[in-house]
């Protein structure tokens, strides 16, 4: 069994959320809730976050210690909470996820910032890494390794969690000494050639495994067997940003390798770390290209691009719409295509020209004006969320204008809740949300408009997202 030479062994670790198995649903819910909070003194802010965490399904009866752990894990690892002077406030990363509803983008940004050492673990643990001299950005190194391996072997190459753990993650030659990826690949290949075994115990490979899982959620890697992780060839643009970036939190640099205790300085760097994590990342746009997300390979991606332009040119008269990476525009384009197909299938192609997207600046309280088969108007507000895996998110926010418009339009007003993942496009349709609220069929929380919480069994219906690409 392969073991790292003792003089090079150092086990990296990070905060591991208790909600790891449901991390996408948890993060988008919590980011949305945190983003609504005002800046407050720490005790009140923590109390508000705890109250939101307790309302997440399954948490109502959990002990306060568990709720506190959720809050600190979310804050530590993902930087959703930031300190401003003596108060706490929502971090930029929480605002972004709440606004964009793009989990894939959120994980790309998280991995782009993530490094060892970092302020995502307790200061005394960070001190140990600093004293050893760790300076390592895992996502960048993994990408560079796979790029080299594919070029060297002339074929697709993946890496497993045990290989990442024992040949990279816990080996100071990589994490401290920046061992070139060709040497690391040579070791992995040699071990494969002789069928070398690794310790695959869950606790051993857990932390390196987390990074691979997060890279899959970020759509940077793909796996077909849950054992080997390959570069996603459709994410070339994002991958290049990782490889070409020299972004690095340098607060610990002057202490690296020092044996002198400097715990107080590391504690003082915590706030600086969270400012770094929540900085504005200029010229680095990680918004999701939805066509790359739902494509299986490069050829399919090319065909989808071509077909989408053709369809939009014919039916929407806006060839640029689906080319953008803006999540809201993409969701509206998908729903517009769905509505065109619904009317065509219903035998009323003469009405398709009446289905129109409404420019945001008109502020009419809905995104799409559509029609029924009898030519009555249908007013649609589209709410889109994008993730790597299917979500069970059952909450949307309507602005004051959208809620008031829904009240005016009554049963002519629809909320289309669109959830797009690699595996499926789910469309849940809620008709007359204000009427349903008045009849106790949905919950509504007034909050700068209305948060509506719905039950998929009683508040609406799933519909197949009709083919919008021929």
C-alpha positions in Angstrom: 0.0 0.0 0.0 1.4 3.4 -1.0 2.3 5.7 1.9 3.7 9.2 1.8 7.3 9.4 3.1 7.0 10.5 6.7 9.1 13.6 6.3 6.7 14.9 3.7 3.4 13.9 5.4 1.1 16.7 6.5 -2.7 16.1 6.5 -4.6 19.1 5.2 -8.1 19.8 6.4 -10.8 22.4 6.4 -14.3 23.0 7.9 -16.5 20.2 6.7 -20.2 21.2 6.8 -22.7 18.9 8.6 -25.0 19.6 5.6 -22.5 18.4 3.0 -24.9 15.9 1.6 -27.4 18.7 0.8 -25.0 21.5 0.4 -26.6 23.1 -2.7 -30.1 23.4 -1.2 -28.7 24.7 2.1 -26.4 27.3 0.6 -28.9 28.9 -1.7 -31.5 29.0 1.1 -29.1 30.5 3.6 -27.5 33.0 1.2 -31.0 34.2 0.4 -31.9 34.6 4.0 -28.6 36.2 5.1 -28.7 38.7 2.2 -32.0 40.1 3.6 -30.5 41.0 7.0 -29.4 44.5 8.0 -26.0 45.2 9.5 -26.3 44.4 13.2 -24.3 44.0 16.3 -22.9 40.4 16.4 -25.3 38.9 18.9 -28.4 40.1 17.1 -27.0 39.2 13.7 -26.2 35.6 14.8 -29.6 35.3 16.4 -31.2 36.3 13.0 -29.1 33.8 11.1 -29.9 31.1 13.6 -33.6 31.8 13.2 -33.3 31.3 9.4 -31.3 28.1 9.8 -33.9 26.7 12.1 -36.6 27.2 9.5 -34.7 25.1 6.9 -36.6 21.8 6.5 -35.7 19.3 9.2 -34.0 21.8 11.6 -36.9 22.9 13.8 -36.1 20.4 16.6 -32.4 20.5 16.4 -30.4 21.7 19.4 -29.0 25.2 19.5 -25.4 23.7 19.4 -26.2 22.2 15.9 -27.7 25.4 14.7 -24.7 27.4 15.9 -22.4 24.9 14.1 -24.3 25.4 10.8 -23.9 29.1 11.1 -20.1 29.0 11.9 -19.5 26.4 9.1 -21.4 28.5 6.5 -19.5 31.7 7.6 -16.1 30.0 7.9 -16.0 28.1 4.6 -18.1 30.3 2.3 -17.7 33.8 3.7 -21.4 34.6 3.7 -21.0 36.7 6.8 -18.6 39.7 7.1 -17.5 42.0 9.9 -17.7 45.7 9.5 -16.1 47.6 12.4 -18.0 46.1 15.4 -21.0 44.8 13.5 -21.8 41.8 11.3 -23.3 42.1 7.9 -24.0 39.9 4.8 -21.0 39.2 2.7 -20.7 40.0 -1.0 -20.7 36.2 -1.8 -24.1 35.8 0.0 -25.5 38.8 -1.9 -24.3 37.3 -5.3 -25.8 33.9 -4.8 -29.1 35.4 -3.5 -29.3 37.7 -6.5 -28.0 35.5 -9.3 -29.4 32.1 -8.1 -26.4 30.6 -9.7 -24.9 27.9 -7.5 -22.3 26.9 -10.1 -21.0 30.4 -10.3 -20.9 30.6 -6.5 -18.8 27.4 -6.2 -16.4 28.6 -8.9 -15.8 31.8 -6.9 -15.4 29.8 -3.7 -12.8 27.6 -5.3 -11.1 30.5 -7.0 -10.5 32.0 -3.5 -9.9 28.9 -1.5 -6.4 28.2 -0.3 -4.2 26.8 2.5 -3.5 28.5 4.8 -6.8 30.5 5.0 -9.1 31.9 7.6 -11.6 29.1 7.1 -10.4 27.0 10.0 -9.7 27.9 13.7 -6.7 30.2 14.2 -4.6 27.6 16.1 -5.1 25.1 13.2 -4.1 27.8 10.7 -1.0 28.4 12.9 0.1 24.8 12.4 -0.2 25.1 8.6 1.7 28.4 8.7 4.5 26.9 10.8 4.9 24.0 8.4 5.0 26.4 5.4 1.9 25.3 3.5 1.0 27.5 0.5 -1.4 25.7 -1.7 -4.4 26.4 -4.0 -6.0 23.0 -4.6 -8.3 23.7 -7.5 -5.6 25.4 -9.5 -3.2 22.6 -8.9 -5.7 19.9 -9.8 -6.6 21.6 -13.1 -2.9 22.0 -14.0 -2.2 18.4 -13.2 -5.1 17.1 -15.4 -4.2 19.4 -18.2 -0.6 18.1 -18.2 -1.6 14.5 -17.9 -4.1 14.7 -20.8 -1.4 16.4 -23.0 1.3 13.9 -22.0 -0.9 10.8 -22.5 -2.9 12.1 -25.5 -6.2 11.1 -24.0 -8.7 12.0 -21.3 -7.3 11.5 -17.8 -9.1 11.5 -14.5 -8.0 11.6 -10.9 -9.5 9.7 -7.9 -10.1 10.8 -4.3 -7.4 8.4 -2.9 -4.9 9.6 -5.6 -5.5 13.2 -4.8 -5.3 12.5 -1.0 -2.0 10.5 -1.0 -0.2 11.9 -4.0 -1.0 15.6 -3.6 -3.2 16.7 -0.7 -1.2 15.3 2.2 2.2 15.5 0.6 4.3 18.6 1.5 6.2 18.2 -1.8 3.0 19.6 -3.4 1.4 21.7 -0.7 4.6 23.4 0.6 7.2 23.0 -2.1 5.0 23.5 -5.2 6.2 20.3 -6.9 5.8 20.5 -10.7 2.7 18.7 -11.9 4.8 16.5 -14.3 6.5 14.9 -11.4 3.2 14.4 -9.5 1.6 12.8 -12.6 4.7 10.6 -12.9 4.1 9.3 -9.4 0.4 8.7 -10.0 1.0 6.9 -13.3 3.7 4.7 -11.7 1.3 3.7 -9.0 -1.3 2.9 -11.6 1.1 0.8 -13.6 2.0 -1.4 -10.6 -1.5 -1.4 -9.3 -0.5 0.3 -6.1 -3.2 0.4 -3.4 -4.2 3.4 -1.3 -5.8 3.7 2.1 -9.4 4.6 1.1 -10.8 4.9 4.6 -13.5 7.6 4.7 -11.8 9.9 7.2 -8.5 9.7 5.3 -9.8 10.7 1.9 -12.6 13.0 3.1 -11.0 16.4 2.8 -9.4 15.9 -0.6 -12.7 14.3 -1.7 -14.6 17.4 -0.7 -12.5 19.6 -3.1 -13.3 17.2 -6.0 -17.0 17.3 -5.1 -17.0 21.1 -5.0 -15.2 21.2 -8.3 -17.9 19.0 -9.8 -20.6 21.2 -8.4 -18.7 24.2 -10.0 -18.9 22.3 -13.3 -15.1 22.4 -13.6 -14.9 18.6 -13.3 -17.2 15.8 -14.4 -17.4 12.2 -13.2 -19.1 9.3 -14.8 -18.5 6.7 -12.1 -18.1 8.8 -8.9 -14.6 7.5 -8.7 -12.6 9.4 -11.3 -12.9 13.1 -12.0 -12.1 14.6 -15.4 -11.7 18.2 -16.7 -15.0 19.5 -18.1 -14.0 20.3 -21.7 -17.0 22.7 -22.0 -15.6 25.0 -19.2 -12.4 26.0 -21.0 -13.0 29.7 -20.3 -13.4 29.2 -16.6 -10.5 26.7 -16.4 -8.2 29.2 -18.0 -9.1 31.8 -15.4 -8.0 29.4 -12.7 -4.8 28.5 -14.4 -3.8 32.0 -15.3 -4.7 33.6 -12.0 -2.1 34.7 -9.4 -4.8 35.7 -6.9 -3.5 34.8 -3.4 -4.2 36.0 0.1 -0.8 37.0 1.3 -1.5 37.8 4.9 0.3 34.8 6.2 3.2 34.9 3.8 5.8 36.6 6.1 5.1 33.9 8.7 5.4 30.8 6.5 7.9 28.3 7.9 8.4 30.2 11.1 8.5 28.2 14.3 7.8 31.3 16.5 4.2 31.4 17.9 2.3 34.1 16.2 -1.3 33.2 17.1 -2.3 36.7 17.9 -1.3 37.9 14.5 -3.2 35.0 12.8 -6.3 35.9 14.9 -6.0 39.5 13.8 -5.9 38.3 10.1 -9.4 36.7 10.3 -11.2 39.9 9.4 -8.8 40.6 6.6 -9.4 37.1 5.2 -13.1 37.6 5.0 -12.6 40.9 3.3 -10.4 39.1 0.8 -13.0 36.4 0.2 -15.7 39.0 -0.3 -13.7 41.4 -2.5 -15.0 42.4 -5.9 -13.3 40.1 -8.3 -12.8 42.4 -11.3 -12.6 41.0 -14.8 -13.5 37.5 -13.6 -17.0 36.5 -14.7 -18.0 33.0 -13.6 -21.7 33.2 -14.5 -22.9 29.9 -15.9 -23.2 29.3 -19.6 -26.4 27.3 -19.5 -25.8 25.6 -22.8 -22.5 24.2 -21.6 -24.2 23.0 -18.4 -26.9 21.0 -20.2 -24.6 19.6 -22.9 -23.1 16.2 -22.7 -20.1 17.0 -25.0 -18.6 19.6 -27.3 -20.5 18.5 -30.3 -23.8 18.7 -28.5 -22.9 22.1 -27.2 -22.1 23.4 -30.7 -25.4 22.0 -32.0 -27.3 23.6 -29.1 -25.7 27.0 -29.8 -26.6 26.8 -33.4 -30.1 25.6 -32.8 -30.8 28.2 -30.1 -29.7 31.0 -32.4 -31.9 29.7 -35.2 -34.9 29.3 -32.9 -34.5 32.7 -31.3 -34.1 34.3 -34.7 -37.3 32.8 -35.9 -39.5 33.1 -32.9 -38.1 35.8 -30.6 -36.3 38.0 -33.1 -33.4 38.4 -30.7 -30.4 36.3 -31.6 -28.3 37.6 -28.8 -30.7 36.7 -26.0 -29.5 33.1 -25.4 -25.9 34.0 -26.1 -25.7 35.9 -22.8 -24.7 34.2 -19.6 -27.1 36.2 -17.5 -29.3 33.7 -15.6 -32.4 35.8 -15.7 -32.3 36.3 -19.4 -31.6 32.6 -20.0 -34.5 31.5 -17.9 -36.8 33.9 -19.6 -35.5 32.6 -23.0 -36.3 29.1 -22.0 -39.8 30.0 -20.8 -40.4 32.0 -23.9 -39.6 29.0 -26.0 -41.8 26.9 -23.8 -44.7 29.2 -24.3 -44.2 29.3 -28.1 -44.2 25.5 -28.2 -47.3 25.3 -25.9 -49.3 27.5 -28.2 -48.0 25.7 -31.3 -48.9 22.3 -29.9 -52.3 23.6 -29.1 -52.9 24.4 -32.7 -52.8 28.2 -32.4 -49.6 29.2 -34.3 -51.5 32.3 -35.3 -51.1 33.5 -31.7 -47.3 33.0 -31.3 -46.5 36.5 -32.3 -48.4 37.7 -29.2 -45.9 36.0 -26.9 -43.4 38.7 -25.9 -40.6 39.2 -23.5 -41.0 42.5 -21.6 -37.8 44.7 -21.2 -36.9 45.1 -17.5 -36.9 48.8 -17.7 -40.6 48.8 -18.4 -41.1 47.6 -14.8 -44.6 46.1 -15.5 -44.3 43.4 -12.8 -43.8 40.4 -15.1 -41.2 39.1 -17.6 -43.3 37.6 -20.4 -46.7 38.4 -21.8 -48.2 35.2 -23.2 -51.6 33.9 -24.2 -54.0 31.1 -23.6 -55.4 29.0 -26.5 -58.5 31.2 -26.4 -56.3 34.3 -26.8 -56.7 35.6 -23.2 -53.6 37.1 -21.8 -51.2 35.2 -19.5 -48.7 37.3 -17.5 -45.6 35.3 -16.4 -42.9 36.1 -13.8 -39.9 33.8 -14.3 -37.7 32.8 -11.3 -34.7 30.7 -12.4 -32.1 28.8 -10.3 -29.1 27.0 -11.7 -27.2 24.2 -10.0 -25.2 21.1 -10.9 -27.7 18.8 -9.2 -31.5 18.9 -8.9 -32.9 21.1 -6.1 -36.0 20.9 -4.0 -36.2 24.6 -3.4 -39.8 25.8 -2.8 -39.4 29.4 -2.0 -39.4 32.5 -4.3 -39.3 36.2 -3.8 -41.6 38.7 -5.5 -40.8 42.4 -5.5 -43.4 44.9 -4.3 -44.2 45.7 -8.0 -44.5 42.0 -8.9 -46.8 41.2 -5.9 -49.0 44.2 -6.6 -49.2 43.2 -10.3 -50.1 39.7 -9.2 -52.9 41.1 -7.0 -54.2 43.1 -10.0 -54.0 40.4 -12.6 -55.3 37.7 -10.3 -55.7 34.3 -12.2 -54.0 35.8 -15.2 -50.7 36.0 -13.3 -48.3 33.1 -13.2 -45.0 32.4 -11.4 -42.8 30.0 -13.4 -40.3 28.5 -11.1 -37.5 27.1 -13.4 -34.8 24.9 -11.9 -32.0 24.0 -14.4 -29.4 21.4 -13.7 -27.2 19.0 -15.7 -29.8 16.3 -15.4 -33.1 18.0 -15.8 -35.0 21.2 -16.5 -37.9 21.4 -14.0 -40.7 23.9 -14.4 -43.2 24.4 -11.6 -46.1 26.8 -12.3 -48.0 28.7 -9.7 -51.2 30.5 -10.8 -52.6 33.5 -9.0 -50.2 33.6 -6.0 -52.0 36.4 -4.2 -55.3 34.5 -4.5 -53.7 31.3 -3.2 -52.3 33.3 -0.3 -55.7 34.7 0.6 -57.1 31.1 0.4 -54.3 29.8 2.7 -52.8 27.6 -0.1 -49.4 29.3 0.1 -47.4 31.1 2.8 -46.4 34.7 2.3 -43.9 36.6 4.4 -43.8 40.4 3.7 -40.2 41.4 3.2 -39.4 44.1 0.7 -42.2 42.6 -1.4 -43.2 39.0 -0.6 -41.4 35.8 0.1 -43.8 33.0 -1.0 -43.4 29.5 0.3 -45.3 26.8 -1.6 -46.2 23.2 -1.4 -45.6 21.4 -4.7 -48.5 19.1 -3.9 -51.1 21.8 -3.5 -49.9 25.1 -4.8 -49.2 24.4 -8.5 -48.1 21.9 -11.1 -44.9 20.6 -12.7 -44.9 20.9 -16.5 -42.5 19.4 -18.9 -40.3 22.2 -20.3 -41.3 21.9 -23.9 -38.7 21.5 -26.6 -37.3 24.8 -27.5 -34.6 23.4 -29.7 -35.7 21.5 -32.8 
